[in-house]
Amino acid sequence: MSAFFHNLADKGIFFSDLFCQLWDKGLIQTGIWETIYLTLLSTVLAYIFGLPLGVLLTVTAENGIRPIKWLNKILGVIVNIFRSIPFIILLVAMLGVAKLIVGTSLGNSAMIVMLVLAATPYVARMVESSLKEVNAGVIEAAQAMGTPDFQIVTKVMIPEAKPALIIGAVISTVTILSYSAMAGTIGGGGLGAIAIMWGHQRSRRDVIWVCMILTVLIVQVIQEVGMAIAHRTDRRLR
């Protein structure tokens, strides 16, 4: 593969010597791995916090199985505040929080903290929206049989909403991946950082285009795998 890029660069076709150097040093390959690593780990952590929060928003809503108006209102306001802050502003504002949690405000570790903080409210709303699609009759039937609230959530609502939850997870993952492109602003890695530092700042369009194409490919893989899983778990299609 390296010889292929060098051959094209020698002929003046698209690839520059800088790109070949980045490839030879493994920086492009590392950028791919760091993008996937930042995205998947941040998504998992965002769901660890966002899934219970989304469930709580659904359960405590006015038409939920355990309405608690004041709690739902407070949680809703907090979620909306964090969702309304542009990620780049949140990134700068929460540098101190990242340093408190992971001991540094720079690099991939700090970026993961930022991504989780930004994505958790988004995930919570995605989960809430998915759970609200569950047929109310199914929930009412479970309540009529005396099923405890916790089991209604875990045995009825979540299984029934599984396809929508998976689709929401795919959308959330792609959103987090787009946020991860800003990792370079705090010394992090990934394809976004390479495109900015080695492409934009040095006016090397081939580096920018390759990083963009690789990012699109990663998104397509996530999309195809996620939608295939959602399709297989949808009972309505069986």
C-alpha positions, 0 to 999 in steps of 0.5 A: 500500500505504501509503494502504491501511494509513493508511486502516485505521488511520484507521478503527481497524482493526488497524493503528496509527499507529506501524505506518504510520510504520514502513511509510512510513519503510521500516523494515518493508521493511528488516526483511524484507530484513535477515531474508532477508540474515541467514538466507541468508548465515549458512546459506551460511557454515554449510554451507561449514564444516558440510558438510565437518565432517559428511562427516568425521564420517561418513567417520571413524565406526566403519562409515565408509569411513575409520574414525578412532575418536579423531578422530571422538570429538573432533569429535563431542564438539565438535559436541555441546558447541556444539549443547547451548548455547542460542543466547541464551547462545552469543550473549552468550558469543561477543561477544568472538569476533565482535569479533575476527573482524569488528571489532565485537560489535554489529550484523548483522555480529556476528550473522552470526558468531553464527549461523554458530557456532551453525548449523555444528554443527547442519548437520554433524549434518544432513549426517552423518544424510543421508550415513548414509542412503546404501545401504551396497551402493552404497559397497561397490561403489565400493570394490570397483572401487578408487574413491578415498575422495575420489571415493566421497564426492563422486561417490557419497555426496553425489549419492546423499544429495542429496534428504536433504541439500536437505531438511536444508538447508531445515530448517537455514535455517528454524532459522537464521531463527528464531535471527536473530530475536534480532539486536535483542539486539545491535543487529542488524536484521530482523523480530525486532528490529522486533517486540521494539523497536517492537512489544513494548516499545511494546505495539503488537500490530499490529507484532508480528503483522505481523512474525510473519506476514511471518516465517511467509511467508518460512518458507513460501517457503523450505519450498516452494522447498526441497521442490520442489528436493528432489523434483526431485532424488530419483531414486527418483521418476523 
